Amino acid sequence: MTDSSGQIHLNQANIDELQKLKGIGEKKAQAIVEYRQKNGGFKNIDEFKNVKGIGPAIFEKNKSRMAL
């Protein structure tokens, strides 16, 4: 889900919405969705770095646009 301020809500966003983040393509967006399914959603934004293929650089580019 994306809200009016352009924030991407990590626990609700679908694959298309997740791809609006910098450096996130279809495969990484799918990995984010799979991570949520296995772990029951993100408890904090830092947990985003635990998703396979998401490193500190991608996290830093996007952290201002991410919400829970």
N, CA, C and O atoms as a GROMACS GRO file, in nm:
protein
  272
    1MET      N    1   0.084  -0.119   0.000
    1MET     CA    2   0.000   0.000   0.000
    1MET      C    3   0.088   0.125   0.000
    1MET      O    4   0.191   0.130   0.068
    2THR      N    5   0.048   0.223  -0.075
    2THR     CA    6   0.118   0.351  -0.078
    2THR      C    7   0.020   0.457  -0.028
    2THR      O    8  -0.094   0.462  -0.074
    3ASP      N    9   0.063   0.541   0.066
    3ASP     CA   10  -0.029   0.644   0.114
    3ASP      C   11  -0.006   0.776   0.042
    3ASP      O   12   0.079   0.786  -0.046
    4SER      N   13  -0.082   0.876   0.080
    4SER     CA   14  -0.079   1.004   0.009
    4SER      C   15   0.057   1.074   0.017
    4SER      O   16   0.087   1.158  -0.068
    5SER      N   17   0.138   1.040   0.116
    5SER     CA   18   0.270   1.102   0.125
    5SER      C   19   0.375   1.025   0.046
    5SER      O   20   0.493   1.062   0.046
    6GLY      N   21   0.334   0.919  -0.022
    6GLY     CA   22   0.427   0.841  -0.103
    6GLY      C   23   0.500   0.733  -0.025
    6GLY      O   24   0.590   0.669  -0.078
    7GLN      N   25   0.460   0.712   0.101
    7GLN     CA   26   0.522   0.607   0.182
    7GLN      C   27   0.474   0.470   0.131
    7GLN      O   28   0.357   0.453   0.098
    8ILE      N   29   0.566   0.374   0.127
    8ILE     CA   30   0.533   0.237   0.092
    8ILE      C   31   0.518   0.160   0.223
    8ILE      O   32   0.613   0.154   0.302
    9HIS      N   33   0.401   0.103   0.247
    9HIS     CA   34   0.377   0.028   0.370
    9HIS      C   35   0.421  -0.117   0.348
    9HIS      O   36   0.354  -0.193   0.278
   10LEU      N   37   0.533  -0.152   0.409
   10LEU     CA   38   0.597  -0.281   0.383
   10LEU      C   39   0.508  -0.401   0.412
   10LEU      O   40   0.519  -0.504   0.344
   11ASN      N   41   0.420  -0.390   0.510
   11ASN     CA   42   0.337  -0.505   0.546
   11ASN      C   43   0.210  -0.517   0.463
   11ASN      O   44   0.141  -0.619   0.471
   12GLN      N   45   0.177  -0.415   0.383
   12GLN     CA   46   0.056  -0.423   0.301
   12GLN      C   47   0.083  -0.413   0.151
   12GLN      O   48  -0.001  -0.454   0.071
   13ALA      N   49   0.197  -0.361   0.112
   13ALA     CA   50   0.223  -0.335  -0.030
   13ALA      C   51   0.225  -0.464  -0.112
   13ALA      O   52   0.275  -0.567  -0.067
   14ASN      N   53   0.169  -0.456  -0.232
   14ASN     CA   54   0.176  -0.570  -0.322
   14ASN      C   55   0.305  -0.562  -0.405
   14ASN      O   56   0.382  -0.468  -0.391
   15ILE      N   57   0.326  -0.660  -0.490
   15ILE     CA   58   0.451  -0.667  -0.567
   15ILE      C   59   0.470  -0.543  -0.654
   15ILE      O   60   0.580  -0.490  -0.662
   16ASP      N   61   0.363  -0.495  -0.718
   16ASP     CA   62   0.376  -0.375  -0.802
   16ASP      C   63   0.417  -0.254  -0.720
   16ASP      O   64   0.502  -0.176  -0.763
   17GLU      N   65   0.356  -0.238  -0.604
   17GLU     CA   66   0.389  -0.123  -0.519
   17GLU      C   67   0.532  -0.132  -0.466
   17GLU      O   68   0.602  -0.031  -0.460
   18LEU      N   69   0.574  -0.252  -0.428
   18LEU     CA   70   0.710  -0.269  -0.376
   18LEU      C   71   0.815  -0.234  -0.482
   18LEU      O   72   0.924  -0.188  -0.448
   19GLN      N   73   0.782  -0.255  -0.608
   19GLN     CA   74   0.877  -0.225  -0.716
   19GLN      C   75   0.897  -0.074  -0.736
   19GLN      O   76   0.986  -0.034  -0.810
   20LYS      N   77   0.817   0.007  -0.670
   20LYS     CA   78   0.838   0.152  -0.677
   20LYS      C   79   0.958   0.195  -0.593
   20LYS      O   80   1.008   0.306  -0.608
   21LEU      N   81   1.004   0.107  -0.504
   21LEU     CA   82   1.124   0.136  -0.425
   21LEU      C   83   1.247   0.127  -0.516
   21LEU      O   84   1.250   0.046  -0.609
   22LYS      N   85   1.348   0.208  -0.488
   22LYS     CA   86   1.470   0.209  -0.569
   22LYS      C   87   1.545   0.077  -0.551
   22LYS      O   88   1.569   0.032  -0.439
   23GLY      N   89   1.582   0.016  -0.664
   23GLY     CA   90   1.660  -0.108  -0.659
   23GLY      C   91   1.577  -0.233  -0.637
   23GLY      O   92   1.633  -0.342  -0.621
   24ILE      N   93   1.445  -0.220  -0.634
   24ILE     CA   94   1.358  -0.336  -0.613
   24ILE      C   95   1.289  -0.371  -0.744
   24ILE      O   96   1.206  -0.296  -0.795
   25GLY      N   97   1.325  -0.487  -0.795
   25GLY     CA   98   1.260  -0.539  -0.915
   25GLY      C   99   1.160  -0.646  -0.876
   25GLY      O  100   1.127  -0.663  -0.759
   26GLU      N  101   1.111  -0.718  -0.976
   26GLU     CA  102   1.008  -0.819  -0.950
   26GLU      C  103   1.056  -0.929  -0.856
   26GLU      O  104   0.983  -0.970  -0.766
   27LYS      N  105   1.180  -0.977  -0.875
   27LYS     CA  106   1.231  -1.087  -0.791
   27LYS      C  107   1.245  -1.044  -0.646
   27LYS      O  108   1.209  -1.120  -0.555
   28LYS      N  109   1.299  -0.924  -0.622
   28LYS     CA  110   1.315  -0.878  -0.484
   28LYS      C  111   1.180  -0.848  -0.422
   28LYS      O  112   1.159  -0.874  -0.303
   29ALA      N  113   1.087  -0.794  -0.501
   29ALA     CA  114   0.952  -0.769  -0.449
   29ALA      C  115   0.886  -0.901  -0.407
   29ALA      O  116   0.820  -0.908  -0.304
   30GLN      N  117   0.906  -1.005  -0.488
   30GLN     CA  118   0.851  -1.136  -0.455
   30GLN      C  119   0.916  -1.190  -0.327
   30GLN      O  120   0.849  -1.250  -0.244
   31ALA      N  121   1.047  -1.168  -0.311
   31ALA     CA  122   1.117  -1.212  -0.190
   31ALA      C  123   1.064  -1.141  -0.066
   31ALA      O  124   1.055  -1.201   0.041
   32ILE      N  125   1.027  -1.012  -0.081
   32ILE     CA  126   0.971  -0.936   0.031
   32ILE      C  127   0.836  -0.997   0.072
   32ILE      O  128   0.809  -1.014   0.191
   33VAL      N  129   0.752  -1.028  -0.027
   33VAL     CA  130   0.621  -1.087   0.000
   33VAL      C  131   0.639  -1.224   0.068
   33VAL      O  132   0.567  -1.256   0.163
   34GLU      N  133   0.734  -1.304   0.019
   34GLU     CA  134   0.758  -1.436   0.078
   34GLU      C  135   0.809  -1.423   0.221
   34GLU      O  136   0.771  -1.501   0.309
   35TYR      N  137   0.895  -1.325   0.245
   35TYR     CA  138   0.945  -1.300   0.381
   35TYR      C  139   0.829  -1.269   0.475
   35TYR      O  140   0.823  -1.321   0.587
   36ARG      N  141   0.737  -1.185   0.430
   36ARG     CA  142   0.620  -1.150   0.512
   36ARG      C  143   0.536  -1.273   0.542
   36ARG      O  144   0.488  -1.291   0.654
   37GLN      N  145   0.517  -1.358   0.442
   37GLN     CA  146   0.434  -1.477   0.461
   37GLN      C  147   0.498  -1.571   0.563
   37GLN      O  148   0.428  -1.629   0.646
   38LYS      N  149   0.629  -1.587   0.558
   38LYS     CA  150   0.700  -1.676   0.651
   38LYS      C  151   0.709  -1.619   0.791
   38LYS      O  152   0.698  -1.693   0.889
   39ASN      N  153   0.728  -1.488   0.802
   39ASN     CA  154   0.759  -1.427   0.931
   39ASN      C  155   0.646  -1.343   0.989
   39ASN      O  156   0.661  -1.286   1.097
   40GLY      N  157   0.535  -1.337   0.920
   40GLY     CA  158   0.420  -1.264   0.974
   40GLY      C  159   0.432  -1.114   0.967
   40GLY      O  160   0.371  -1.043   1.048
   41GLY      N  161   0.507  -1.063   0.872
   41GLY     CA  162   0.517  -0.918   0.857
   41GLY      C  163   0.638  -0.860   0.928
   41GLY      O  164   0.701  -0.925   1.012
   42PHE      N  165   0.669  -0.738   0.892
   42PHE     CA  166   0.785  -0.669   0.949
   42PHE      C  167   0.745  -0.605   1.082
   42PHE      O  168   0.640  -0.542   1.093
   43LYS      N  169   0.831  -0.622   1.182
   43LYS     CA  170   0.806  -0.561   1.312
   43LYS      C  171   0.869  -0.422   1.320
   43LYS      O  172   0.824  -0.338   1.397
   44ASN      N  173   0.973  -0.399   1.240
   44ASN     CA  174   1.035  -0.267   1.230
   44ASN      C  175   1.099  -0.254   1.092
   44ASN      O  176   1.121  -0.354   1.023
   45ILE      N  177   1.130  -0.132   1.053
   45ILE     CA  178   1.183  -0.107   0.919
   45ILE      C  179   1.320  -0.171   0.900
   45ILE      O  180   1.352  -0.216   0.790
   46ASP      N  181   1.402  -0.176   1.005
   46ASP     CA  182   1.535  -0.237   0.993
   46ASP      C  183   1.528  -0.384   0.951
   46ASP      O  184   1.621  -0.435   0.889
   47GLU      N  185   1.419  -0.450   0.985
   47GLU     CA  186   1.402  -0.591   0.950
   47GLU      C  187   1.401  -0.612   0.798
   47GLU      O  188   1.426  -0.722   0.750
   48PHE      N  189   1.372  -0.506   0.723
   48PHE     CA  190   1.372  -0.511   0.576
   48PHE      C  191   1.505  -0.564   0.523
   48PHE      O  192   1.509  -0.630   0.420
   49LYS      N  193   1.614  -0.536   0.594
   49LYS     CA  194   1.747  -0.580   0.552
   49LYS      C  195   1.764  -0.732   0.563
   49LYS      O  196   1.860  -0.786   0.508
   50ASN      N  197   1.674  -0.800   0.632
   50ASN     CA  198   1.682  -0.945   0.646
   50ASN      C  199   1.632  -1.018   0.521
   50ASN      O  200   1.654  -1.139   0.507
   51VAL      N  201   1.565  -0.948   0.432
   51VAL     CA  202   1.513  -1.010   0.310
   51VAL      C  203   1.631  -1.040   0.217
   51VAL      O  204   1.719  -0.956   0.198
   52LYS      N  205   1.630  -1.161   0.159
   52LYS     CA  206   1.737  -1.200   0.068
   52LYS      C  207   1.747  -1.101  -0.047
   52LYS      O  208   1.648  -1.069  -0.112
   53GLY      N  209   1.868  -1.052  -0.072
   53GLY     CA  210   1.891  -0.959  -0.182
   53GLY      C  211   1.881  -0.812  -0.144
   53GLY      O  212   1.910  -0.725  -0.226
   54ILE      N  213   1.841  -0.785  -0.022
   54ILE     CA  214   1.830  -0.646   0.024
   54ILE      C  215   1.951  -0.615   0.112
   54ILE      O  216   1.966  -0.671   0.220
   55GLY      N  217   2.035  -0.528   0.064
   55GLY     CA  218   2.153  -0.492   0.141
   55GLY      C  219   2.141  -0.353   0.199
   55GLY      O  220   2.040  -0.285   0.179
   56PRO      N  221   2.245  -0.310   0.271
   56PRO     CA  222   2.242  -0.178   0.333
   56PRO      C  223   2.222  -0.064   0.232
   56PRO      O  224   2.157   0.035   0.264
   57ALA      N  225   2.277  -0.076   0.112
   57ALA     CA  226   2.266   0.032   0.013
   57ALA      C  227   2.120   0.051  -0.029
   57ALA      O  228   2.071   0.164  -0.034
   58ILE      N  229   2.051  -0.058  -0.059
   58ILE     CA  230   1.910  -0.048  -0.100
   58ILE      C  231   1.827   0.004   0.017
   58ILE      O  232   1.738   0.087  -0.001
   59PHE      N  233   1.857  -0.043   0.137
   59PHE     CA  234   1.784   0.004   0.255
   59PHE      C  235   1.800   0.155   0.272
   59PHE      O  236   1.702   0.226   0.295
   60GLU      N  237   1.924   0.203   0.262
   60GLU     CA  238   1.951   0.347   0.283
   60GLU      C  239   1.880   0.432   0.178
   60GLU      O  240   1.830   0.540   0.210
   61LYS      N  241   1.876   0.385   0.052
   61LYS     CA  242   1.810   0.461  -0.055
   61LYS      C  243   1.661   0.475  -0.031
   61LYS      O  244   1.599   0.571  -0.077
   62ASN      N  245   1.603   0.380   0.040
   62ASN     CA  246   1.458   0.373   0.051
   62ASN      C  247   1.400   0.399   0.188
   62ASN      O  248   1.278   0.413   0.201
   63LYS      N  249   1.482   0.405   0.292
   63LYS     CA  250   1.426   0.407   0.427
   63LYS      C  251   1.333   0.524   0.453
   63LYS      O  252   1.241   0.512   0.534
   64SER      N  253   1.354   0.636   0.387
   64SER     CA  254   1.266   0.752   0.409
   64SER      C  255   1.128   0.730   0.346
   64SER      O  256   1.034   0.802   0.380
   65ARG      N  257   1.115   0.633   0.257
   65ARG     CA  258   0.988   0.608   0.190
   65ARG      C  259   0.914   0.487   0.248
   65ARG      O  260   0.803   0.455   0.204
   66MET      N  261   0.976   0.420   0.346
   66MET     CA  262   0.916   0.298   0.399
   66MET      C  263   0.842   0.325   0.530
   66MET      O  264   0.886   0.404   0.614
   67ALA      N  265   0.730   0.257   0.545
   67ALA     CA  266   0.652   0.262   0.668
   67ALA      C  267   0.600   0.122   0.695
   67ALA      O  268   0.610   0.034   0.609
   68LEU      N  269   0.545   0.101   0.814
   68LEU     CA  270   0.490  -0.031   0.846
   68LEU      C  271   0.340  -0.034   0.841
   68LEU      O  272   0.279  -0.138   0.866
   0.00000   0.00000   0.00000
